[in-house]
């Protein structure tokens, strides 16, 4: 019987995992991944996803970040 794994990812971890899987699948489609280097490409894909997330976080502000930064709170939207 296969070993069971139970995971509970935070929302931001799920976003990174989703992005990494898409990047990894692109490497697969290009034929760059094989059994010998799959772990290396998983790591590379995840690191690239994290770089994209970090860059996005520097150039974009969510509603929550904007309101906290401006000290205006939700009432300012009224």
C-alpha positions as CSV (number, residue, x, y, z in Angstrom):
1,X,0.0,0.0,0.0
2,X,1.4,3.4,-0.9
3,X,2.5,5.8,1.8
4,X,-0.2,8.5,2.5
5,X,0.8,12.1,2.9
6,X,-1.5,14.7,4.5
7,X,-0.8,18.3,3.6
8,X,-2.2,21.6,4.9
9,X,-0.8,24.5,2.9
10,X,-1.5,28.1,3.7
11,X,-3.1,30.1,0.9
12,X,0.2,31.8,-0.2
13,X,2.0,28.4,-0.2
14,X,-0.8,27.0,-2.4
15,X,-0.3,29.9,-4.9
16,X,3.5,29.2,-5.0
17,X,2.9,25.5,-5.5
18,X,0.4,26.1,-8.3
19,X,2.8,28.5,-10.0
20,X,5.8,26.1,-9.6
21,X,3.8,23.2,-11.0
22,X,3.0,25.2,-14.1
23,X,6.7,26.2,-14.5
24,X,7.7,22.6,-14.0
25,X,5.2,21.4,-16.6
26,X,6.8,23.8,-19.1
27,X,10.2,22.2,-18.5
28,X,8.6,18.8,-18.9
29,X,7.0,19.8,-22.2
30,X,10.4,21.1,-23.4
31,X,11.8,17.6,-22.6
32,X,14.3,19.0,-20.1
33,X,13.2,16.8,-17.2
34,X,14.0,13.2,-16.6
35,X,14.1,10.8,-13.6
36,X,17.7,11.8,-12.9
37,X,17.1,15.6,-12.7
38,X,13.4,15.9,-11.7
39,X,14.2,17.0,-8.1
40,X,16.6,19.7,-9.5
41,X,13.8,21.0,-11.7
42,X,11.2,20.9,-8.9
43,X,13.6,23.1,-6.8
44,X,14.3,25.4,-9.8
45,X,10.6,25.8,-10.6
46,X,9.7,26.6,-7.0
47,X,12.5,29.1,-6.7
48,X,11.4,30.8,-9.8
49,X,7.8,30.9,-8.6
50,X,9.0,32.5,-5.3
51,X,11.0,35.1,-7.3
52,X,7.8,36.0,-9.3
53,X,5.7,36.3,-6.2
54,X,8.3,38.5,-4.4
55,X,8.6,40.8,-7.5
56,X,4.8,41.0,-7.8
57,X,4.6,41.9,-4.1
58,X,7.0,44.8,-4.6
59,X,5.1,46.3,-7.6
60,X,1.5,45.6,-6.5
61,X,-0.4,46.5,-3.3
62,X,-3.4,44.6,-2.2
63,X,-6.4,46.5,-0.8
64,X,-5.4,45.5,2.8
65,X,-1.8,46.7,2.3
66,X,-2.9,50.0,0.8
67,X,-5.4,50.8,3.6
68,X,-2.9,49.9,6.4
69,X,-0.2,51.9,4.7
70,X,-2.4,55.0,4.4
71,X,-3.9,54.5,7.9
72,X,-7.3,55.1,6.3
73,X,-9.1,51.9,7.3
74,X,-12.2,50.4,5.7
75,X,-14.4,53.4,6.7
76,X,-12.5,55.6,4.2
77,X,-14.2,53.6,1.4
78,X,-17.6,55.0,2.3
